[in-house]
Amino acid sequence: MDTVHTAETAARTEGAAPVRVLLVDDEWLVRAGLRTMLTGAEGIEVVGEAADGTLVREQARETGADVVLMDIRMPRTDGLTATRQVRAGDDPPEVIVLTTFDQDDLVLNALRGGAAGFLLKTTPPGRIVEAIRAVAAGEPAFSPRIVRTLVNHVTDDRHQRRLAALRRLDQLTPTERQMADAVALGLSNAQIAERLVVSVATVKSYVSRLLAKLDLENRVQIALLVHDAE
């Protein structure tokens, strides 16, 4: 998987407080492996674990987690439901969904539920670390190519979804639509600024405006809306 990790993202992690991570997976060995891997990563602190999604929102609040690594398939409360619940709280942590990628629609629905990205469980450790740092810094951690594949696989009501997406995007100004299209490519703020010849501060302002105007939670949802309109 191609995670988003730029010099801009890396710079923001230097000298900053560690990224606090909550691990949520029903398999003890998976949690143990992630904890061992992340314990050795600079600037990352594992602050808690959960075996299912039932208490994730409460644990995230109690631990002050910045990022939740969330499995999808779990007993009682699955990761899809737990993602929606944790993202509905005040000042919620970012969520990266962990998946075996055997059901595309589950991953897409998790992103629509507010997840900032997704990772395969076979993702190399270094890329998992990069993804955590990226979403903590406000960047998505997903592959535009894979998201496009997911959208193409989910065919139910595709025509109606496209029309609805186009109606929402029609309210944007030409510049706002350019910004939305750039976000949909998975570009960082710095890359968008270079592409559109504006400052990074201007890009950040436009992204905030897009989220408010489109009533979305994060950049991934902007990308999904743009892909729905295609």
N, C-alpha and C positions, 0 to 999 in steps of 0.2 A: 504494500500500500504506500502511496505517496503522501506522506504527511507534510503539513506546511510548517516550515521552520526556516526563518530568515535571520540575517544579521540583526535586523531590527528586533525580532523576538528575543534573540540571545542577549542582546544588550540590556533588555529590560529585566533579565533574570539576574544580572550581575549586581551584587551588593544588596539585593532585595531579600525580604524574608522568604524562607523556604516555602515552596508550594505544598500545601497540606492535602494529602490524598486519602480518600476513603475507598477501600476495596470491597466490592460487593459481588460475591460469587458463591454458589451453593457447593462447589467442590473445594474441600479444604486444601488439597494439593495445589490447585490453581492459585488460591489466595497465598499460600506459603511461598510458592515460586515467585509471585509478583512482589511480595513483601521482601524477599531476599534480594531480588533484582533491584528494586527501588531503593532499598536501604543504602546501597552503595552509590546511588546517583547524587551528584552534587546539586544542592538547592531543592531537594525533594524530601518530604517527611511523610511517612505513612502514619496516619493518626487514628485509624480504626479499621475494623472489618465487619462484614455482615454476611450471613449465609443465605439470606433472601431479601426481597425488597420491602418487607413489612415495616421495618423501623428505619429505613434509610433517611427519610426526611428528618426524623428526630435526631438520629445519629449525626447527620450532616450539621445540624444546628449546634449540637452539643460539642462536637469536635472542631467546629469552625473550618470544616473542609473547604478547600478551594476547588477541588476537582474530585468527581466520583467516577471510578472505573466500574462500570455496570454491566454485569452479564445479562443476557436476555432471558434465557430459559432457566427459571428457578421455581421451586415449589411455593405455594401460598400466593405471594405477590411477585409477578414476573417483572423483568427489567423494564418492559415497555410501560407498564402501569406506574412503577416506581419512578421512572424518569419524569413522567407527567406530574407526579405528586411532588417530587423534590423541586422541580422547576417552577411549581406554582407557589412556593414559599417566598418569604421576604428575603431579598439579597441572596438568592440561591447559588449554590456552587455550579460550576460547569459540569456537564456529564459527557463522558466518552463511553460509548456502548462497546462491549466486548462481544464478539459473535463468531460462530463457526461459519457464518455466511451461507448456510444451507437453505435459508428462506429469505429471499430478497425483500419481500414486503414487510417483514418484521423490522429490518434495518431501516427502511425508508420511513416507516411509521414512528420509529424511535427518533429519527431526525426531526420529523414533523412535531413530535412531542416536546422538543426543546433541547435534544442532545446536540452538543457542539461538534461531534464527530463520531467515528466508529473505527474500531481496530479489529483485525482478525486475531484470533488467539495464537496464530502462527507468526505474528508480526515479530521481527527481531527486537530484542530488548532495547537497543539504542533508539529505534524508531518509536517505541512506546514512550520512552523518556522524552523524546522530542515532541511527541503529540501532547503529552501532559503539559510541558512548558508552553507550547503554542496556545492551547485553549486557555491556560491561566493568564496568558498575556493578551487575550482577546482575539486570537486568530483561530480559524477553524482547523480541524485536523481530519480531512477527508480527501479522497481523490475525486476530482470532477469527473474523470472517466468512469469510475465505478458508480458514482451517483447517477450519471446519465444511464448506465446500464440498468440500475435499479428502477429508475423511472420508466424505462422502456419495458421492463418486465411486468410492471404493475399496469395492466391494461384495462381494468374495470373502470368504466365511466371516464375514460381518458379524454374523450371529446368535451364532456362537460367541465372537466378539470381545466382543460386548456382554455376554454371560454372564460371561466371564472378567473383564471390567472391573468388573462389578457385584460379583463375589465379592471382588475386591481392595478395592473401596471400602467394602464392608460391614464391614471391620475398623476403619474410622475411627469416632471418636466424632462426635456431632452437630456439635460445634464444628469439629472437623477437617474434616468434610465441607463445612461452610459455607466454610471457608478454601479448600478445593480448588475449590469452585464459583466463588469469587471470583477465584482464580488463572486459572481457565479462561476468565473474561471478559476476560483480558488486563490486569487492573488492576494498578497499581503498589502497593508496600507502603503508601504514604501513602493511596492511594485505598481500599485494603482496610480500613485502620485507621479511616478516616472512615466507611466503609460499615457496619462491624461495631462501631463505637464502642469501639475498643481502641487501645492505643499501637502505634506502628510497631515498637518492640522486640518486642512480643507477636506481631505478624504475622510478623516474621523468625523468631522462635522456632518458631512453628507451621509455617512453610514448611520449615524445617530438619527438623522432626519428620515432616512429610509425606514428604519425600524419603527419609528413613531408613526409615520404616514401609512405604512402598510400593516401596522399592528402586529409586528413580528418580534420574536425574542432575540434572535441572533443571526449571524451572517449565513449560517447554513440554511436557515429557512428562507432567506433572500435568494440563495442559489437554487433551492428547490422550486420556489415560485417562478423564477426565470426559466428553469428547465421545463416546468409544467406548461409554460406559455409557448414553447417551441413546437 
